[in-house]
Amino acid sequence: MSEGSLEYFRSRQDAMVEEINELVAIETPSHDLDGSSRIVELLASKFREVSDCVEIEKANGVGSHIIVRVGVDLGKQPTLILGHTDTVHPLGTIDRNPIRIENARLFGPGVFDMKGNIPLVLEALRYLSAEKIERPITILLSCDEETGSATGRDLVEREAANSVRCLVLEPSAAGAVKTARKGTGVFCLEATGVPAHAGLEPDRGANAITELARQVDAIHSVADRDAGTTVNVTTFSGGTTTNVIPAFAACEIDVRFSKAAEGDRVEAELRKLSAHDARVKLELKGHINRPPLEETKDVMALYEKARSAAAVLGFELGHTQVGGASDGNFVAALGIPVLDGLGITGDGAHTLDEYIEIEDIPRRAALLTKLLIEE
């Protein structure tokens, strides 16, 4: 593909915008079975239209996952393309952030993260089919990425184990791809004390809120900013009513780390927490959710291919490291090279101002296609 081929994708821009609108119009909050089923049925029909040699697998989770395989008879390990169909937006958000174009930006719930990027794959496959270029490709679009991939993780790891590399269509970071992501951990520390009448005999009680409040500084002290590790109490709740010494309190803890060893260290430190008041029982629930996507030599080699491809297409492609995680983290932990953030430039993820830049759609479709052609 040459820079001139970008004109082909520019000629397809309106068609891609229309396809993006179709997907955004189906609201798919995580765990919404109806919306998930509807969007998967639509996508299955679109992938079947792309080629007669497409194999489609659907898997039930907290919705419907879809796995699409192309070129399975070529006898080579495929490129794995990852994305997801679920969004963080509740039903009815489309009324507050309707699909529309303003100032060359396409708005709508989930358009940036990441429904706008799914048609990039369809367009790439259409191009390959028209040019009679055969490549082994597996596309996995999960239905619960936004809530931690509880049912999607096994599928991601299964497909990754048989893949030579992984391209992730999560949103770009101000146009840059992501060569590293932090790992994540989600924990909940619970304190169980002893209730008592707050006015008559407060000393007979063991205050769970007081105990948990004393733990907050200890929790935050586990962080190591120099190592890129953050540990934050993000919610805090407890008590039953105003005249009762609270017998229960809980706080949620968000953990982010750049190296796997740091994740292990943080979890070990959190499990060492002990109560100041011996009458209060502490219990830590939760776990490390996603390992980090580390910037390895193989990852950077894959980025260099993408950067060179972008240069041929006439634009500069930067790279960055981010704190958020994706399903690409699971793949990276298996030692498979991952290039994340290949999606369309935009902003406002998870907000009512979410949008993508329309002029970037053809560039991203051309870049993905070129990466698939060059293997």
C-alpha positions in Angstrom: 0.0 0.0 0.0 1.3 3.5 -0.9 0.3 6.9 0.2 -2.0 7.0 -2.8 -4.0 4.2 -1.4 -5.1 6.5 1.4 -7.4 8.1 -1.2 -9.3 4.8 -1.4 -10.1 4.9 2.3 -11.0 8.6 2.0 -13.5 7.7 -0.7 -15.0 5.2 1.9 -15.2 7.8 4.7 -18.9 8.4 4.4 -19.7 4.7 4.3 -17.5 4.1 7.4 -19.3 7.0 9.2 -22.7 5.4 8.4 -21.5 2.1 9.7 -20.2 3.7 12.9 -23.6 5.3 13.4 -25.3 1.9 13.1 -23.2 0.5 15.9 -23.5 3.5 18.2 -27.2 3.5 17.7 -27.4 0.2 19.5 -26.8 1.0 23.2 -24.7 -1.7 24.8 -23.9 -1.0 28.5 -21.9 -3.8 30.0 -24.1 -6.7 31.2 -27.0 -5.6 29.0 -27.9 -8.9 27.3 -30.3 -7.5 24.8 -28.1 -4.8 23.4 -25.1 -7.1 23.4 -27.0 -9.8 21.4 -28.3 -7.2 18.9 -24.9 -5.7 18.1 -23.3 -9.1 17.8 -26.0 -10.2 15.3 -25.4 -7.1 13.3 -21.7 -7.5 13.3 -21.9 -11.2 12.4 -23.9 -10.4 9.3 -21.4 -7.7 8.3 -18.4 -10.0 8.7 -20.2 -12.6 6.6 -20.7 -10.1 3.9 -17.0 -9.3 3.8 -15.9 -12.8 2.7 -17.3 -16.3 2.1 -14.3 -17.7 4.0 -15.1 -16.2 7.4 -15.6 -18.4 10.5 -17.7 -16.9 13.3 -17.9 -18.1 16.9 -20.2 -16.6 19.5 -19.6 -17.1 23.2 -21.9 -16.3 26.0 -20.7 -14.3 29.0 -22.5 -11.4 30.6 -23.6 -10.7 27.0 -22.3 -12.1 23.7 -18.6 -12.2 22.7 -17.9 -12.6 19.0 -14.8 -14.2 17.5 -14.2 -13.9 13.7 -11.5 -16.0 11.9 -10.2 -15.2 8.4 -7.6 -17.2 6.5 -7.7 -20.2 8.8 -6.5 -22.5 6.0 -3.3 -20.7 5.3 -1.4 -22.7 7.9 0.1 -19.7 9.7 -0.4 -18.1 13.1 -2.9 -15.3 12.8 -2.7 -11.6 13.8 -5.1 -11.1 16.7 -7.2 -8.0 16.6 -8.9 -7.0 19.9 -11.8 -4.8 20.7 -15.0 -4.7 22.7 -18.7 -3.9 22.1 -19.7 -2.9 25.6 -19.7 0.7 26.8 -19.8 2.4 30.3 -22.9 4.4 29.3 -26.3 3.3 30.8 -29.4 2.9 28.6 -30.8 6.2 27.5 -27.5 8.0 27.2 -28.0 8.4 23.5 -30.8 10.8 24.3 -28.3 13.0 26.2 -25.4 12.6 23.7 -27.2 11.9 20.4 -25.3 10.8 17.3 -24.4 14.0 15.4 -21.6 15.7 13.5 -20.3 19.1 14.8 -17.1 20.8 13.7 -16.0 17.7 11.8 -16.4 15.6 14.9 -18.7 12.6 15.3 -20.4 12.4 18.7 -22.3 9.6 20.4 -22.0 7.3 23.5 -19.2 4.8 23.0 -18.1 6.2 19.7 -14.5 6.9 20.9 -14.3 4.0 23.4 -14.6 2.1 21.1 -17.4 1.4 18.7 -16.0 3.8 16.1 -13.0 1.6 15.7 -14.8 -1.7 14.8 -15.7 -0.6 11.3 -11.9 -0.1 10.7 -11.6 -3.9 10.8 -14.5 -4.4 8.4 -13.1 -1.9 6.0 -9.6 -3.5 6.2 -11.1 -6.9 5.4 -13.1 -5.5 2.5 -9.9 -4.1 1.0 -8.0 -7.3 1.5 -10.9 -9.2 -0.2 -11.1 -6.8 -3.1 -7.3 -7.0 -3.7 -7.4 -10.8 -3.2 -4.8 -10.6 -0.4 -5.1 -13.5 2.1 -3.9 -13.2 5.6 -4.6 -15.2 8.8 -6.6 -12.9 11.1 -8.6 -13.4 14.2 -10.9 -10.7 15.5 -12.2 -10.9 19.1 -14.8 -8.4 20.2 -15.6 -9.0 23.9 -18.7 -7.8 25.8 -17.3 -7.1 29.2 -14.0 -5.3 28.8 -15.3 -2.2 30.6 -16.1 -4.1 33.7 -12.8 -6.1 33.9 -13.3 -8.9 31.4 -14.6 -11.5 33.9 -16.0 -13.7 31.1 -13.8 -12.4 28.3 -10.4 -13.0 29.7 -10.3 -16.7 29.0 -11.2 -16.1 25.4 -8.6 -13.4 25.0 -5.9 -15.7 26.4 -7.1 -18.7 24.4 -6.9 -16.8 21.1 -3.7 -15.0 22.0 -1.9 -18.3 22.7 -2.2 -19.1 19.0 -1.3 -15.7 17.6 1.9 -14.2 16.4 1.1 -10.6 17.4 -1.8 -8.5 18.7 -3.3 -5.2 17.5 -5.7 -3.5 19.9 -8.3 -1.1 18.5 -8.7 0.9 21.8 -8.8 4.7 21.3 -5.6 6.4 20.5 -4.0 8.8 23.0 -4.2 12.1 21.2 -3.3 10.3 18.0 -0.5 8.2 19.6 -0.5 4.5 19.9 0.1 2.9 23.3 3.2 0.8 23.8 2.7 0.3 27.5 -0.2 0.2 29.9 -0.3 -0.2 33.7 -1.6 -3.3 35.3 -4.6 -2.9 37.6 -5.9 -4.2 40.9 -9.3 -3.8 42.5 -9.6 -4.5 46.2 -12.1 -3.9 49.0 -11.0 -3.6 52.6 -13.8 -4.5 55.0 -13.9 -3.8 58.8 -16.3 -5.6 61.1 -16.6 -4.2 64.6 -19.1 -4.3 67.5 -22.3 -2.2 67.5 -23.4 -0.3 70.6 -25.7 2.6 71.5 -23.9 5.8 70.6 -25.3 7.7 73.5 -25.8 5.2 76.4 -22.7 2.9 76.1 -20.4 3.9 73.2 -17.4 2.3 74.8 -19.0 -1.2 74.5 -18.8 -0.8 70.7 -15.8 -1.2 68.4 -16.1 1.5 65.7 -15.5 0.0 62.3 -15.4 3.4 60.6 -12.8 4.7 63.0 -10.7 1.6 62.4 -11.0 1.8 58.6 -10.2 5.5 58.6 -7.0 4.8 60.5 -6.0 2.3 57.7 -6.3 4.9 54.9 -2.9 6.4 55.4 -1.3 2.9 55.6 -3.0 1.9 52.4 -1.8 5.0 50.6 1.8 4.5 51.9 2.0 1.3 49.8 2.3 3.4 46.6 5.6 4.0 45.0 5.3 7.0 42.6 8.9 6.7 41.4 8.1 3.1 40.3 4.9 4.2 38.7 2.8 2.5 41.3 -0.4 4.2 42.6 -2.6 3.0 45.4 -5.8 5.0 46.1 -8.8 4.6 48.3 -11.6 5.5 46.0 -14.9 4.8 47.9 -15.6 4.7 51.7 -18.9 3.7 53.3 -20.1 2.4 56.7 -22.5 2.7 59.5 -26.3 2.1 59.8 -27.9 5.0 61.6 -26.9 8.1 63.6 -27.2 6.7 67.1 -25.4 3.4 66.6 -21.6 2.8 66.8 -20.9 1.4 63.3 -20.2 -2.3 63.2 -19.2 -2.3 59.5 -17.3 -0.2 57.1 -15.7 -0.8 53.7 -13.4 1.0 51.3 -12.5 0.2 47.7 -8.9 0.5 46.6 -7.6 1.2 43.1 -4.1 -0.1 42.3 -2.0 0.7 39.2 1.5 -0.5 38.5 4.0 -0.7 35.6 5.8 -3.9 36.5 4.3 -7.2 37.4 6.6 -7.5 40.5 5.1 -4.2 41.8 1.6 -5.7 41.6 2.7 -8.7 43.6 4.4 -6.4 46.2 1.3 -4.2 46.6 -1.0 -7.1 47.1 1.3 -8.6 49.7 1.5 -5.3 51.6 -2.3 -4.8 51.6 -2.8 -8.3 53.0 -0.5 -7.5 55.9 -2.7 -4.7 57.2 -3.8 -5.3 60.8 -6.4 -3.7 63.0 -5.4 -1.1 65.7 -8.4 -2.2 67.7 -8.2 -5.9 68.3 -12.0 -6.2 68.5 -12.3 -5.2 64.8 -11.8 -7.8 62.1 -10.2 -6.7 58.8 -10.8 -8.6 55.6 -9.2 -7.8 52.2 -11.2 -8.9 49.2 -10.3 -8.5 45.5 -7.2 -9.3 43.4 -4.9 -8.0 40.7 -7.2 -7.7 37.7 -4.9 -7.1 34.8 -1.1 -7.6 34.5 0.8 -4.7 32.9 1.5 -4.3 29.2 5.3 -3.6 29.4 7.2 -1.8 26.7 9.5 -4.6 25.5 11.8 -4.8 22.5 9.2 -6.8 20.6 6.5 -4.2 21.4 8.7 -1.4 20.1 9.6 -3.4 17.0 5.9 -3.7 16.3 5.5 0.1 16.9 8.4 0.8 14.5 6.5 -1.1 11.8 3.4 1.0 12.5 5.3 4.2 12.5 6.9 3.4 9.2 3.6 2.5 7.7 2.1 5.7 8.9 4.9 7.7 7.4 4.2 6.0 4.0 0.6 7.1 4.4 1.7 10.6 5.1 1.3 11.1 8.8 3.4 10.9 11.9 2.5 8.2 14.5 3.8 8.7 18.1 3.7 6.4 21.0 3.0 6.7 24.7 2.5 4.9 28.0 -0.8 5.2 29.9 -2.3 4.3 33.2 -5.4 2.6 32.0 -5.6 -1.1 31.1 -7.2 -3.1 28.3 -7.6 -6.7 27.2 -4.2 -6.2 25.5 -2.6 -6.5 29.0 -3.7 -10.2 29.2 -2.0 -10.8 25.8 1.2 -9.1 26.8 1.5 -11.3 29.9 1.7 -14.3 27.6 4.8 -12.8 25.8 2.9 -11.9 22.6 3.9 -8.5 21.1 1.0 -6.0 21.5 0.4 -2.6 19.9 -2.5 -0.8 21.6 -4.4 2.4 20.9 -4.7 1.9 17.1 -8.2 3.5 17.2 -9.4 6.8 15.8 -8.3 10.1 17.4 -10.9 11.7 19.6 -11.6 12.6 23.2 -14.2 12.4 26.0 -14.1 8.7 26.8 -16.8 7.7 29.3 -18.4 11.2 29.2 -21.3 12.9 27.5 -18.8 14.8 25.3 -17.4 11.7 23.6 -16.4 12.1 20.0 -14.0 11.0 17.2 -12.3 13.1 14.5 -13.9 12.3 11.2 -10.8 13.1 9.2 -8.8 10.5 11.1 -11.1 7.6 10.2 -9.5 6.9 6.7 -6.0 7.2 8.1 -6.6 4.7 10.8 -8.3 2.3 8.4 -5.4 2.5 6.0 -2.9 2.0 8.8 -4.6 -1.1 10.1 -4.9 -2.5 6.6 -1.2 -1.8 5.9 -0.1 -3.6 9.1 -2.2 -6.6 8.2 -0.8 -6.7 4.7 2.8 -6.5 5.8 2.3 -9.0 8.7 
